[in-house]
Amino acid sequence: MALAVIRTPSIEPWKPLQRKPLPAGRPREWYVTHNRRLKAMRLAIALLDAGVYLPSKATDTAIRTTAESIGIHPPSDTTCRMVRALIRYGR
């Protein structure tokens, strides 16, 4: 027998998690890649929330417009490819 659970929405407003400092001693390229992945993840989530579910619909222009609307710097071509890959493989 299946049991349905109904969750009541929280009254408290959503708060982002506190950031922890990145580990020291890594090569610079590691930090660049790490931050690029985080940015791509934020953009992919924003696009999915906006209804863009197919990588073909996530053009560079759409990704950069989304970045501007959520208040982050415009992504590079590499980051745009990462966003499309996240949308593709998240299905």
URMO-V704371 format. One record per pair of residues at least 4 apart in sequence whose ideal C-beta (glycine too) atoms are under 6 Angstrom apart, sorted by the first residue. I is the first residue (numbers start at 1). GAP is how many residues later the second one is. Records with the same first field share a line. If there is no record, write none. Layout:
I=GAP + GAP
This chain:
26=4
36=43
39=40
40=39 + 42 + 43 + 46
43=20 + 23 + 24 + 40
44=39 + 42 + 43
46=20 + 24
47=5 + 11 + 19
52=5 + 6
55=29 + 32 + 33
58=4 + 5 + 26 + 29
60=20
63=17 + 20
64=10
67=5 + 7 + 8
75=4 + 5
86=4
